[in-house]
């Protein structure tokens, strides 16, 4: 085994060694399997905690640069120890509970949000054969687990017995439930093209090995990727969709009453969810761990970091949207466009088949994978441009109607004034 | 008797489901009741996992917890006096009898024991064919998908369910529709025009409001 192979498979080698050690200590059987699984889960949770610290530091530094500030620079060189300092501060803060809070619900909410955020990582493939559980319904699992954080936010908002918390919880329902729809609708084309809901299979379809074409889905489905990213930002409640905790309107929304480690758990949940969306985008549209030269896990982290940089960039530059804009944008723009896109991809993938054997069996025109990707790319672009055109046209018409209306009212008011003078 | 891990898990999940289901109907606090309902739904999803039906577990979580429970909780949060609300009615005896009757009938009809009433056999359902090929999770999902779209299986009920949901959605939108201020202004103007036409002694109609934005007024 060459050095490169060892480096590429280091996660698997270490994992197998630990599993072998446990099995030799406890004997083969259910007990050692459970212990190995607990260790794996612990490692993934540890990865999330470390990633959380790195992300808070990176976000504060990069958003500061975007907004022409310096950001944290006191703790350690370039402020790299800032997350540790924050952690110590969180630990030493007083843990308060409002007197009128619903104790059980209030105290459980941060735990629930952290647990649901971490559950997503059970199915994420970090490298070939380094995956918690290769479920054949991986995509569905991620979406299903994502709905748990909605419940946690509602528990926090209601349990705090605070009107701002409750307002934040109300906004959560409208936003998180609403944006789940375009998110699902844009995962669907990826599932249709890769023919599987397993995240491992979806990545394998985008690698060059095993007869797959090696075209990442972002080149085949750019519109789906865009809408997935937008609804992913909305699902994690990050700026510009941070209505559920809008500091300037409802103080901090659902977590206004939380302090100390409970607040830290909410913070962790938010960042772990943001990382999960970045990794899911990398897995679904950028080819996950597939890539040349570098080891697979590095590729996955690089791609996820790139997506997270886009999220930070948006957070640093865009103002918050209004509630009605949020709803109209979702239900009147993203959802119809997604439905048209799904139907179009469905038809085109049946007509222009990349696999010659499948084309011969089911009918359809056999084309090369590159040609199929080009056709899908163009159709996606056409859908996006025509949707934008319709919206622009509608906006112009609305402006004209408003101007006409205004003119009418002025004329009528002048008439009324003339009547009054005559009387 | 030594229990396997599956059996232990089954007992634990069954206890969670049953206890939280009882708490749903006994707790006075509506919000807590909704949360216990969520726990109960989670337990059912756990049963699906134990039965090796991951697809149904995910769908259970997505629909029953991600959609239905959240709507319940939302409705409860909009309810006044959640904690102090007294029981709305005193029909719990009748409700308990009906629930027990439905449970017994379902247990007989769906259970493995054969029950013969007047020569007709009820129950004795064979849920799986022990001699047939072992169904893996993937083949089950494939069969399910084909069953829902092929016309000699369940396409018609599936489409009927979809149409029902669509009708419900259209109805909800119609009930909750927002009446546009422009339409209301037009209605008011029409009513005012009628008044002027019928009776010239009517006082001057009130001024229609112009938008506050005086810049816009200047432009046009």
Interface residues (C-beta under 8 A of the other chain):
Chain A: X30 X102 X104 X105 X135 X136 X137 X140 X141 X143 X144 X145 X146 X147 X148 X150 X151 X154 X155 X157 X158 X166 X169 X170 X173 X177 X180 X403 X405 X406 X407 X409 X410 X412 X413 X416 X419 X420 X423
Chain B: X5 X29 X31 X32 X35 X38 X54 X55 X58 X59 X61 X62 X65 X66 X67 X69 X70 X73 X74 X77 X137 X138 X141 X182 X189 X204 X205 X207 X208 X210 X211 X216 X217 X220
